[in-house]
Amino acid sequence: MHLGQLYEAKICLDASFPSFNARLRPGPLTGRANNALVHERGNALAEVQRRIINFNDEVVRPFQEAITKLATFLDAPGIVVNCNLPFAVRFDSLFYRCRLIVLEEAMRMITSLLSMRDGSQHATLLIEGLRSITTLEARDNLRALHRIIADCEVKGMKRLEVEVRLIQACYHILLRNLGTQSDLAVGPSLQNALDLCKQYPDTAGSFLRIYQFIKTIAIDGRQVRSTIYNRDLQVLWWSWPKHKIGNVKYCDNRHPYSGATSPNCPECGRETPKPEKIDPMTFLKEGDFIVAMRSVSLEEKCWRV
């Protein structure tokens, strides 16, 4: 539900951007009107963001805490399993995805304001203020995502870890476009994401195509039109309402999932064994090689050369 609302908000922002751009006007007398347009657009996702925060604080977290306390109190796995619930972490990541949309839109507005070549004081203050706010929050959010990645690693949430690493890479790209540096080692982080995509093809692997696009921008420096806001990736979560009572399953990482709608855990999923590393030295027998070479006549050596 909330992810769908986020997608819809993103689509509306993209569709309304030409109109916003056309309403901007250069000159000292239009400063207040331009400021109002920027403020209105910057708060376009405020309602969606409020719903995400409220649902997480009022429903998800209390539910998880109650289940954990009940499982500990009863100590009866046949009644309540002390499972590894992933929902609060997912809502945390959803909040930072929402903020990413807002900050990316701020970057787009900065570009539009700069394109007017308006040297008035009001325009300059508006651009610099917007740039400063966007840069500070992007840095803070990028650091906060480190904590979510750590939670994903502890909880074995492979799919979400890849998703968060890609969101983090988008924050890195945003900071670069703002003309500043981030503290993210984007290369190793994206390599970790790629390794998980290959190791867990049914879950983390669903982000492989998006990974390729983001890597092209973040590492190769080429600009391609892509986005992490892909509707196809939410199909799995829409299958939960089709769950049938009595079919809750638990994976090795204790994630609960519906056995009626998914053959494997949607958080970690089927693992592909890592290919064994081959040491070429195991095939090189130095002693046997020397004996073989000594047994070959001079004529045979010259012929082989």
N, C-alpha and C positions, 0 to 999 in steps of 0.2 A: 504493500500500500504506500508506504512512505517513499520507497525507492521509485515507484511509479510516479508519484507526485513530483519528485525531484527531476525525473526525466521530462515530464510535462513542462515544468518551470524552465528547464534548459531550452526546450524547443521554443517556448514563448519568447524567451530572451533573444534567441537567434532570429526569430521572425520579426521582432519589433525593433531590432537594431537599426535597420535603414531609416525607419521613421525617427528614432532618437537622433541619429546623425544629421538628418535633414533639418531638425528643429534647433540645432545648435547655431548660434550666431556670434560672429566676432564683434569686438568693439566694447568700450567701457560701459555703455548703457545697457548691455545685454548680460552683464555679469550675474545679476541676481536670478534672471531666468535660467541661465545655464547651470547655475548652482542648484536650482530647484530640480532641473532635469536629472542631474547627476545624483542628487540625493534620492529622488524617487526610484531611479533605476537601481541604485545600490541597496535599497530595501525591498527589492522585488521578491526575494526569497525569505523574507522575515517570518511570514506565516508558516511556511513549510519547515523552516528551522525551528520555530517554536514548538510545532507538533512533534518533531523528532526528539527534542530535548524533554518535553513533557511526558511523552510515552515511555521514554527510557527511564526517567526518574520516578514516574508514578506507577508504571506497570512492570517493565522488564526487570529492573534491578530488585524491587521488592519480591517479585516472583522467584528470581534466582536465589535470593537470600533465604526465602521461606523454604524452598525445596532443599537447600543445603542444610539448614537447621533441622528440618524434619527428618532427613535421612540420617543425620548424626544422632538425633534423639531416639529414633526408633531402632536404629542399627539392625534393620531387617531388609536385606537386599531383595527379598521376595515381594516386599510391599513398596518400598521406595528405594530406588537405586541412587547412590551418591555419585551422580554423573557429572560430566564436564560440560556445563552449559555454555554455549558460545554467544548467546544472544546479546548480552550487554556490550561485549567487545564489538560486535557487528554494528550496533547502534552508535558506538563511539566513532567508528570509522565512517559511518554514514554522515555524521555531523561534519567531519573534516572534509568529506566529499562535497557537502553543501557549501561550506566556506570556500572551497576551491573554485566552485562555479562563480561565487560572488567576486572573488579576487581576480579571476580571469576576466570577468566582465569589467572590473575596475581598470585592468590593463587595457582593455579595448577602448574604454572611455578616454583614458589618457592619450592613446594614439589618435583618437578623433579630435580631441582638444588641441593636440600639437599640430595636427594637419591644418587647422585654421590659421596658423601663424599669427595669432593674436598676441601682441606684445604688451597689452594692458596689464596693469598691476593685479587686477582681480583675476584675470585668466591665469597669470603666472602663479598666484597664490593657490588657486584652485588645483592646478596641475601638480604643484609641488606638495600640497597637502594630501592629495589623493595618492600620489606616489609614496609619500612617507608612511601613511597609514597602511597601505597595501604591503609595502616591504616589511614593516614590523610584524604584521600579523602572519604573513607568509613564513617568516623565519620562526616565529613561535609555533605555528602549526606543524612545520616540518619537524621540529624537535619533539613535539608531542606525539607524532606518529612513530618515533623510535620506541616509545613505551608500548604502543599497540602492537608493533612488530614483536617486541619481547614477549608480550602476552600470547601472541599467536604461536611463537616458538615453544613456549611452555605448555600450551594447551594442544599443540599438534594440529593447529588450524592452517593447513597448507594452502587451501584456496584463498582464504582471507589474507594470509601473509603476502601472497603474490599481488592481490588487489591493492593492499596498503602500500606495498613497495612501488607499484605503478603510480598511485596517487602521490606518493612522496616524490617520485621522479618528476611529476607534473609541477609540484611546488618548486622543485629545483629549476625547471625550465622557466617558470614564471619569474623567479628571482633573477635569472640570467637575462630575461627580456627587460627587466626593470633596471638592468645595468649594475647589479650587485652579485656577490658570490654567496653561495650557500655552504653549509658545513657538511653536506651530504657527499659521501664517496659514491657517486651515482653509478660508476662502472661496476664495482663489486656488488652493489645492491641489486642492480639489474641482472648480473650474472647469477646471483642467488635465486632471483625470480625465474630465470630461464631453467636453472637446474631443477627447481620444483615443478615447473611446467612439464618437463620431460619425465620426471620421476613419478608424477601423479597426473597422468594424461586425462583422466575423466573429470577431475575437479580443477586443480590449478592449471591444467593444460587448456582449459577453455579461454584463458587469457593470452594464449600464445600469439595470436594474430595482433592483438592490441599491444603486446610487448614489442613486437617488431616495429610497429609504428612509433611508439614512444622512444625506443632505442634509436631510431633514425633521427629523431629530433634532439634527444638528450646527448647522445654520444657522437653521432656522425655530423650533427649540426645542420642537417638538411630540413627544410620546412615542408611538411606534408600535411594534408588535411585529414586529421583523424581525431578520435575522441575516445575516452574511456567510458562514455555514457552509452552503453550498448544494450538495447532492449533484450537481445537474445540471452544475455547472461542472467536475467531474472526469471527465466522460464522455470528453472529448477525450484525456485522458492514458491512459485504459484502452485506447485504440486502438493504442498503441505495440506491445503483444504481437502484434498482427496484421500487423506489418511483414513485408515479403517482401524477401529478400536481393537486392541490386542496385537497390533503389529509394530509396536515400538521396539527398535533394535538398538544395540550399542556396539560401537566399533572398538578396536583395541585401545583407542585414546579416550574411551568412555563418552564419546559424543552420541547423544540420542538422535535417531532419525527414523523415518517411516519406512518400514520394510515393505509396505504395500505400494509405495510410489518410487522407491529407489533401491536398486540391488546392492549398492554400497553406500558408505557414509558420504554425504555431500560436502563435508568439511575436509576430510582427508582423502577418502576414496581408495581405489585400487592402486597399489604401489608397483611400479615397474622396477625390477631389480637393476641395480647399477652395474654397468659392464665392468668386468674385472680388468684391472690394469695388468698389462703384459710386460714383464721385465725381459728385454732382449738378451740380457746377460745370462739368463737361464738356458738359452739355446747355444751359447758360445762356449765350447769346450776347448780351451787354449791348448791343453796338453795333447788332445787328439789331433788338433789342427797341425801342431808342430810335427808330430809323428807322421801324419799323412804327407806333409810337404817334403819331409826328408826321404820318404819312400818313392817320390816321383823322380824320374831320371831327368838330366839336363835337357835332353832332346824334347821330352814331353812338356817341360816347363816352357821352353822356347816356342813350341807349337801352340800352347795355350795362350801365350802372350800375343 
